[in-house]
């Protein structure tokens, strides 16, 4: 990957390179020199559900109360219609599908995306129980070299797909990472599947509870050299009342 591409949203994990493939995991958008952290203003007490509609089907996702900064920001953007007409601009089968770049609304064919955002970041909200099982809704971010606090993009997100692991595979991955998996992780990744090497590196703030098959459909579409679908995969997101 060249230097210019490394300036994009980087969800860069060395473990991913050695354990999974030669592809790099990168997920985010805004320039660190132009961002500012948002402040928590209100904490909702009721569980919020959103509907993510695409030409490949609908996904219903719940937003976690345990991550109030990310939850409230996502709700705000959804109510403003921020995501309507944006694309899933980066998809990798067996890994994740990524969207939330406002520049994608007017993107030309073959245009590289992944740098757009609302101009602020959100402080990381890592929770031991919130992991990258299949369907996890998580925030993209800039790489650790420019973002040591692991602050999240203000708008770009991804939905985990990953794979189902055997116990032996998890043990080998754990050894490579130098980190033990807890029982919640072991149960999820052997039964549901997901992307365990991203845990506690990117904030998970919700999960798809209906329409997991839509993730698989989108992940398998034909892509260009930037992992952008050749045929646009547009979305609209609304609050489920």
C-alpha positions as CSV (number, residue, x, y, z in Angstrom):
1,X,0.0,0.0,0.0
2,X,1.5,3.3,-1.0
3,X,2.1,6.4,1.2
4,X,-0.9,8.3,-0.3
5,X,-3.3,5.5,0.5
6,X,-1.9,5.2,4.0
7,X,-3.2,8.8,4.7
8,X,-6.7,7.5,4.3
9,X,-8.8,6.2,7.1
10,X,-6.6,3.8,8.6
11,X,-7.8,0.9,10.6
12,X,-4.3,-0.6,10.6
13,X,-3.6,-3.7,12.6
14,X,-0.3,-5.6,12.2
15,X,-1.9,-8.7,13.5
16,X,-4.4,-8.6,10.7
17,X,-1.7,-8.7,8.2
18,X,0.1,-11.6,9.6
19,X,-2.8,-13.7,10.8
20,X,-5.4,-13.2,8.1
21,X,-4.0,-12.1,4.7
22,X,-1.8,-9.5,3.0
23,X,-4.6,-7.0,3.0
24,X,-4.4,-4.2,5.4
25,X,-7.4,-3.3,7.6
26,X,-8.1,0.4,7.5
27,X,-11.2,2.2,8.6
28,X,-11.7,6.0,8.9
29,X,-11.8,9.4,7.3
30,X,-11.1,12.9,8.6
31,X,-7.8,14.7,8.9
32,X,-6.4,14.8,12.4
33,X,-5.5,18.5,12.0
34,X,-9.1,19.4,11.3
35,X,-10.9,17.4,14.0
36,X,-12.3,18.2,17.4
37,X,-13.8,15.9,20.0
38,X,-17.5,16.2,20.6
39,X,-18.9,16.3,24.2
40,X,-21.5,14.1,25.7
41,X,-24.7,16.2,26.3
42,X,-27.4,13.7,27.0
43,X,-27.7,10.0,27.9
44,X,-30.7,8.2,26.6
45,X,-32.1,5.5,28.8
46,X,-34.1,3.6,26.1
47,X,-32.6,1.2,23.5
48,X,-32.6,2.7,20.1
49,X,-33.0,0.7,16.9
50,X,-32.1,1.9,13.4
51,X,-33.0,0.6,9.9
52,X,-30.2,0.5,7.3
53,X,-31.9,0.1,3.9
54,X,-29.9,-0.8,0.8
55,X,-30.6,-2.2,-2.6
56,X,-29.5,-5.6,-1.3
57,X,-32.0,-5.6,1.6
58,X,-32.6,-4.1,5.0
59,X,-30.6,-4.4,8.2
60,X,-32.0,-3.6,11.7
61,X,-29.5,-2.6,14.3
62,X,-29.6,-1.7,17.9
63,X,-27.4,1.0,19.4
64,X,-25.8,0.3,22.7
65,X,-26.5,2.4,25.8
66,X,-23.0,1.4,27.0
67,X,-21.5,3.7,24.4
68,X,-23.5,6.9,24.8
69,X,-21.2,9.3,22.9
70,X,-21.3,7.1,19.8
71,X,-25.0,6.3,20.2
72,X,-26.1,9.9,20.5
73,X,-23.9,11.1,17.7
74,X,-25.2,8.4,15.4
75,X,-28.8,9.2,16.3
76,X,-28.2,12.9,15.6
77,X,-26.7,12.2,12.2
78,X,-29.5,9.8,11.3
79,X,-32.2,12.3,12.2
80,X,-30.5,14.9,10.1
81,X,-30.5,12.5,7.1
82,X,-26.7,12.6,7.0
83,X,-26.4,9.1,5.7
84,X,-29.1,9.1,3.2
85,X,-27.7,8.6,-0.3
86,X,-24.2,7.7,1.0
87,X,-22.5,4.5,-0.1
88,X,-20.9,1.4,1.4
89,X,-17.7,2.6,-0.2
90,X,-15.4,-0.1,0.9
91,X,-16.2,-3.8,1.3
92,X,-14.0,-6.8,1.9
93,X,-15.5,-10.3,1.9
94,X,-14.6,-12.1,5.1
95,X,-13.8,-8.8,6.9
96,X,-16.3,-6.0,6.9
97,X,-18.4,-3.4,4.9
98,X,-17.7,0.3,5.5
99,X,-19.7,3.4,4.9
100,X,-20.5,6.9,6.2
101,X,-18.4,9.1,4.0
102,X,-20.5,12.1,3.0
103,X,-18.3,12.6,-0.1
104,X,-19.8,9.4,-1.4
105,X,-23.1,11.0,-2.1
106,X,-21.7,12.7,-5.2
107,X,-18.8,10.4,-6.0
108,X,-17.9,9.7,-9.6
109,X,-17.2,6.1,-10.8
110,X,-13.7,4.8,-9.7
111,X,-13.3,7.8,-7.3
112,X,-11.4,6.7,-4.2
113,X,-13.4,7.5,-1.0
114,X,-12.8,7.3,2.7
115,X,-11.7,10.8,3.7
116,X,-15.0,12.6,4.4
117,X,-16.6,13.3,7.7
118,X,-18.4,15.9,9.8
119,X,-15.2,17.5,11.0
120,X,-15.0,16.1,14.5
121,X,-14.0,12.9,16.3
122,X,-15.6,10.9,19.2
123,X,-13.6,9.7,22.2
124,X,-13.1,5.9,22.2
125,X,-15.6,3.9,24.3
126,X,-14.2,0.5,24.7
127,X,-16.2,-2.1,26.7
128,X,-15.1,-5.6,27.5
129,X,-18.5,-7.0,26.5
130,X,-18.8,-5.2,23.2
131,X,-16.9,-7.1,20.6
132,X,-16.6,-7.6,16.8
133,X,-18.9,-10.5,16.4
134,X,-20.6,-10.8,13.0
135,X,-23.0,-7.8,12.7
136,X,-21.1,-5.6,15.1
137,X,-21.6,-1.9,14.2
138,X,-18.4,0.0,14.9
139,X,-16.7,3.3,14.3
140,X,-13.9,3.7,11.8
141,X,-10.9,5.9,12.8
142,X,-7.5,7.2,11.8
143,X,-4.4,5.1,12.5
144,X,-2.5,5.0,15.8
145,X,0.4,7.0,14.4
146,X,-1.8,10.1,14.2
147,X,-4.5,9.0,16.6
148,X,-3.0,7.4,19.7
149,X,-6.2,7.9,21.7
150,X,-8.0,5.8,19.1
151,X,-10.7,8.4,18.7
152,X,-13.5,7.5,16.3
153,X,-14.5,9.2,13.0
154,X,-17.5,11.4,13.5
155,X,-19.5,9.6,10.8
156,X,-17.7,6.7,9.2
157,X,-18.7,3.2,10.4
158,X,-18.4,-0.4,9.4
159,X,-20.3,-3.6,10.0
160,X,-18.2,-6.6,10.9
161,X,-18.6,-9.8,8.8
162,X,-15.4,-11.9,9.5
163,X,-15.5,-15.6,9.8
164,X,-16.3,-18.4,12.2
165,X,-13.3,-19.7,14.1
166,X,-12.4,-23.0,15.6
167,X,-11.0,-23.1,19.1
168,X,-7.6,-24.0,17.7
169,X,-7.7,-21.0,15.3
170,X,-8.6,-18.7,18.1
171,X,-5.7,-20.1,20.2
172,X,-3.3,-19.5,17.4
173,X,-4.6,-16.0,16.8
174,X,-4.3,-15.3,20.6
175,X,-0.7,-16.4,20.5
176,X,0.1,-14.2,17.6
177,X,-1.6,-11.2,19.2
178,X,-0.1,-11.9,22.7
179,X,-3.6,-11.4,24.1
180,X,-6.0,-13.8,25.7
181,X,-9.6,-14.0,24.6
182,X,-12.3,-14.0,27.3
183,X,-15.2,-16.4,27.4
184,X,-17.5,-13.9,25.7
185,X,-15.1,-13.6,22.8
186,X,-14.6,-17.4,22.5
187,X,-18.3,-18.1,22.5
188,X,-19.1,-15.4,19.9
189,X,-16.3,-16.2,17.5
190,X,-16.8,-20.0,17.5
191,X,-20.6,-19.8,17.2
192,X,-21.4,-16.6,15.3
193,X,-18.1,-15.6,13.9
194,X,-16.6,-12.1,13.5
195,X,-13.3,-10.2,13.5
196,X,-11.6,-10.8,16.9
197,X,-8.4,-9.0,16.1
198,X,-10.2,-5.7,16.0
199,X,-11.5,-5.9,19.6
200,X,-10.7,-3.0,21.9
201,X,-9.0,-1.2,19.0
202,X,-12.2,0.3,17.4
203,X,-15.3,1.3,19.3
204,X,-18.3,-1.1,18.8
205,X,-21.5,0.8,19.5
206,X,-24.2,-1.4,18.1
207,X,-25.1,-4.6,16.3
208,X,-27.3,-5.8,13.5
209,X,-30.0,-8.0,14.9
210,X,-31.9,-8.6,11.6
211,X,-30.6,-8.9,8.1
212,X,-27.2,-10.5,8.7
213,X,-27.4,-12.1,5.2
214,X,-27.4,-8.6,3.7
215,X,-23.9,-8.1,5.0
216,X,-22.8,-11.2,3.1
217,X,-24.5,-10.0,-0.1
218,X,-22.8,-6.6,0.0
219,X,-19.4,-8.1,0.9
220,X,-19.5,-10.3,-2.2
221,X,-20.2,-7.6,-4.9
222,X,-17.7,-6.9,-7.6
223,X,-15.2,-4.2,-6.5
224,X,-12.5,-1.9,-8.0
225,X,-8.9,-1.6,-6.8
226,X,-10.0,0.5,-3.9
227,X,-12.4,-2.2,-2.7
228,X,-15.3,0.1,-3.7
229,X,-18.3,-1.7,-5.2
230,X,-18.3,-1.3,-9.0
231,X,-22.1,-0.7,-8.8
232,X,-22.9,1.7,-6.1
233,X,-24.4,0.3,-2.9
234,X,-26.5,3.2,-1.5
235,X,-28.0,3.4,1.9
236,X,-30.6,5.3,3.9
237,X,-30.8,5.1,7.6
238,X,-33.8,5.8,9.8
239,X,-34.8,5.5,13.4
240,X,-37.2,2.7,14.1
241,X,-40.0,4.2,16.3
